[in-house]
């Protein structure tokens, strides 16, 4: 917090997608996606909202950092490729970190906060449905940061992890970029309404939608296994 104060940055700025676009452009977006998916401390970064807003400013971002193309699909394709690569590499880093720390956890004795049986259960889950988990995790804040780490800890099959890591990241990045880009164009052309004038509301809406599954899972009462 002291460092942020010295730099003249408020913590709320770190949660604002427009802050990264205005202060770092395309390369900052690429780094943030890598950090959120590859660095343990990046779980709070606004991945979904950042990609959505990046889609809105896709033309400006590519033109400022690289070159101007006459076709919007060229700009979107460049963003899709660069950001997907960052997210894929980020998950590889997370997997590596989990794999390196895994042996320590398997040898650790059970405690109040740690039960080896849960690690074994996670291993079985990733072996059976790990690919699905890796893909879905991309669309869930917080979870996408820790999913590759857990996959590494339980030593999920490497080839399976690589395939679903690439698939999940390409789908996540593409869907968010295209949604932001074409929703902005549609709303502006049909209703004369500019989404860039209401980014705070849009970001809040995206955060609520993407975090709802996690919140619902946390507050949903567990099903009783007892028979009457």
C-alpha positions as MATLAB code, in Angstrom:
seq = 'XXXXXXXXXXXXXXXXXXXXXXXXXXXXXXXXXXXXXXXXXXXXXXXXXXXXXXXXXXXXXXXXXXXXXXXXXXXXXXXXXXXXXXXXXXXXXXXXXXXXXXXXXXXXXXXXXXXXXXXXXXXXXXXXXXXXXXXXXXXXXXXXXXXXXXXXXXXXXXXXXXXXXXXXXXXXXXXXXXXXXXXXXXXXXXXXXXXXXXXXXXXXXXXXXXXXXXXXXXXXXXXXXXXX';
ca = [
       0.000    0.000    0.000;
       2.866    2.390    0.803;
       4.365    1.735   -2.630;
       1.051    2.569   -4.285;
       0.887    5.789   -2.265;
       4.408    6.741   -3.360;
       3.487    6.091   -6.988;
       0.316    8.132   -6.588;
      -1.936    5.149   -7.302;
      -5.068    4.215   -5.382;
      -5.911    0.542   -4.898;
      -9.218    1.127   -6.688;
      -7.200    2.075   -9.780;
      -5.868   -1.490   -9.911;
      -9.443   -2.745  -10.233;
     -10.275   -0.353  -13.074;
      -9.646   -1.784  -16.585;
      -9.446    1.693  -18.108;
      -6.508    2.510  -15.804;
      -4.326   -0.120  -17.491;
      -5.399    0.862  -20.992;
      -4.774    4.555  -20.420;
      -1.433    4.059  -18.666;
       0.101    1.107  -20.486;
      -1.859    0.368  -23.627;
      -1.671   -2.971  -25.399;
       1.477   -4.243  -23.688;
       0.074   -3.501  -20.241;
      -3.050   -5.499  -21.121;
      -0.858   -8.418  -22.215;
       1.129   -8.279  -18.964;
      -1.971   -8.057  -16.758;
      -3.492  -11.161  -18.359;
      -0.224  -13.023  -17.809;
      -0.026  -11.821  -14.206;
      -3.612  -12.761  -13.385;
      -3.204  -16.284  -14.717;
       0.448  -16.901  -13.897;
       1.350  -14.993  -10.755;
      -0.065  -16.068   -7.409;
      -0.616  -12.446   -6.367;
      -2.547  -11.561   -9.512;
      -5.893  -13.020   -8.439;
      -7.455   -9.575   -7.812;
      -6.748   -8.207  -11.293;
      -9.809   -7.465  -13.502;
      -9.291  -10.041  -16.264;
     -12.808  -10.350  -17.684;
     -13.621   -6.658  -17.557;
     -10.196   -5.753  -18.944;
     -10.663   -7.995  -21.977;
     -14.167   -6.649  -22.578;
     -12.958   -3.048  -22.455;
      -9.943   -3.991  -24.599;
     -12.416   -5.184  -27.232;
     -14.110   -1.778  -27.151;
     -10.773    0.011  -27.697;
      -9.270   -2.662  -29.951;
      -8.595   -0.378  -32.918;
      -6.996    2.364  -30.818;
      -4.807   -0.078  -28.878;
      -3.339   -1.825  -31.914;
      -2.858    1.399  -33.852;
      -0.996    3.022  -30.928;
       1.256    0.028  -30.214;
       1.820   -1.492  -33.672;
       0.167   -0.249  -36.866;
      -3.140    0.767  -38.374;
      -4.981   -1.797  -40.476;
      -7.943   -1.144  -42.720;
      -9.758   -4.232  -41.418;
     -11.109   -4.457  -37.872;
     -10.544   -8.214  -37.923;
      -6.817   -7.682  -38.249;
      -6.795   -5.638  -35.056;
      -8.940   -8.186  -33.254;
      -6.805  -11.057  -34.544;
      -3.609   -9.433  -33.275;
      -5.126   -8.814  -29.862;
      -6.553  -12.327  -29.746;
      -3.173  -13.892  -30.570;
      -1.040  -11.748  -28.252;
      -3.339  -11.878  -25.238;
      -4.059  -15.592  -25.657;
      -0.335  -16.288  -25.733;
       0.115  -14.343  -22.494;
      -2.722  -16.240  -20.801;
      -1.445  -19.618  -21.983;
       2.077  -18.883  -20.757;
       0.636  -17.645  -17.478;
      -1.094  -20.968  -16.882;
       2.119  -22.819  -17.690;
       3.872  -20.806  -14.983;
       1.065  -21.609  -12.554;
       1.287  -25.317  -13.365;
       5.078  -25.278  -12.909;
       4.757  -23.561   -9.540;
       2.160  -26.094   -8.401;
       4.240  -29.023   -9.596;
       7.310  -27.754   -7.736;
       5.400  -27.198   -4.489;
       3.375  -30.419   -4.813;
       5.957  -32.844   -3.314;
       6.135  -30.713   -0.177;
       2.363  -30.803    0.236;
       2.168  -34.572   -0.315;
       4.741  -35.067    2.447;
       3.147  -32.583    4.805;
       1.280  -33.916    7.838;
      -2.414  -33.276    8.233;
      -3.422  -30.189   10.165;
      -6.524  -28.140   10.832;
      -6.037  -26.217    7.566;
      -4.579  -29.013    5.467;
      -5.850  -32.524    4.767;
      -3.934  -34.760    2.387;
      -7.135  -36.565    1.429;
      -8.407  -33.379   -0.218;
      -5.279  -33.246   -2.332;
      -5.874  -36.839   -3.398;
      -9.501  -36.020   -4.210;
      -8.360  -33.052   -6.297;
      -5.969  -35.337   -8.168;
      -8.798  -37.777   -8.955;
     -11.056  -34.914  -10.065;
      -8.441  -33.509  -12.446;
      -7.763  -36.945  -13.877;
     -11.448  -37.490  -14.629;
     -12.691  -33.980  -15.442;
      -9.597  -31.818  -15.266;
      -9.903  -30.583  -18.830;
     -13.389  -29.233  -18.208;
     -12.186  -27.582  -14.996;
      -9.299  -25.826  -16.742;
     -11.589  -24.457  -19.485;
     -14.375  -23.292  -17.160;
     -11.889  -21.777  -14.691;
     -10.883  -19.255  -17.348;
     -14.294  -17.617  -17.065;
     -14.362  -17.426  -13.252;
     -12.441  -14.688  -11.419;
     -10.027  -15.862   -8.695;
     -10.498  -19.478   -9.771;
      -8.557  -19.000  -13.020;
      -5.520  -17.899  -10.989;
      -5.439  -21.001   -8.806;
      -6.723  -23.689  -11.191;
      -3.371  -24.233  -12.988;
      -1.539  -24.238   -9.655;
      -3.790  -26.991   -8.318;
      -3.412  -28.874  -11.612;
       0.345  -28.774  -11.123;
       0.138  -29.810   -7.480;
      -1.891  -32.907   -8.295;
       0.284  -33.537  -11.388;
      -2.503  -33.466  -13.939;
      -1.525  -35.199  -17.175;
       0.699  -32.709  -19.000;
      -0.642  -33.283  -22.519;
      -4.205  -32.921  -21.292;
      -3.321  -29.736  -19.425;
      -1.618  -28.221  -22.486;
      -4.600  -28.931  -24.735;
      -7.270  -27.584  -22.394;
      -5.101  -24.677  -21.311;
      -4.836  -23.500  -24.930;
      -8.499  -24.222  -25.682;
      -9.783  -22.474  -22.572;
      -7.622  -19.399  -23.043;
      -8.479  -18.945  -26.724;
     -12.207  -19.228  -25.959;
     -12.002  -16.871  -22.973;
      -9.988  -14.162  -24.687;
     -11.921  -14.405  -27.949;
     -15.377  -14.283  -26.379;
     -14.561  -11.267  -24.201;
     -12.821   -9.304  -26.956;
     -15.546   -9.938  -29.526;
     -18.310   -9.172  -27.017;
     -16.797   -5.813  -26.148;
     -15.974   -4.829  -29.726;
     -19.224   -5.753  -31.420;
     -21.559   -4.802  -28.562;
     -20.048   -1.323  -28.621;
     -20.555   -1.076  -32.399;
     -24.114   -2.425  -32.246;
     -25.267   -0.187  -29.412;
     -23.652    2.885  -30.936;
     -25.098    2.305  -34.414;
     -28.589    1.250  -33.324;
     -29.165    3.503  -30.324;
     -26.495    6.195  -30.556;
     -25.287    5.086  -27.170;
     -21.562    4.981  -26.396;
     -20.507    2.286  -23.938;
     -17.272    4.127  -23.193;
     -19.307    6.784  -21.360;
     -20.567    4.200  -18.879;
     -17.630    1.847  -18.344;
     -17.994    1.815  -14.545;
     -21.506    0.374  -14.783;
     -20.458   -2.136  -17.441;
     -17.446   -3.314  -15.429;
     -19.596   -3.707  -12.323;
     -22.118   -5.752  -14.324;
     -19.382   -8.033  -15.691;
     -17.936   -8.559  -12.205;
     -21.355   -9.491  -10.812;
     -22.099  -11.917  -13.665;
     -18.711  -13.655  -13.588;
     -18.492  -13.964   -9.811;
     -22.090  -15.109   -9.325;
     -21.296  -18.836   -9.805;
     -18.623  -18.650   -7.096;
     -20.852  -16.762   -4.662;
     -23.778  -19.100   -5.352;
     -21.591  -22.133   -4.720;
     -20.394  -20.642   -1.424;
     -23.838  -19.784   -0.045;
     -25.754  -22.753   -1.461;
     -26.480  -25.220    1.352;
     -24.961  -28.642    0.885;
     -27.372  -31.448    0.044;
     -28.110  -33.717    2.924;
     -26.979  -37.271    2.478;
     -29.114  -38.627    5.310;
     -32.238  -40.553    4.478;
     -35.476  -39.949    6.319;
];
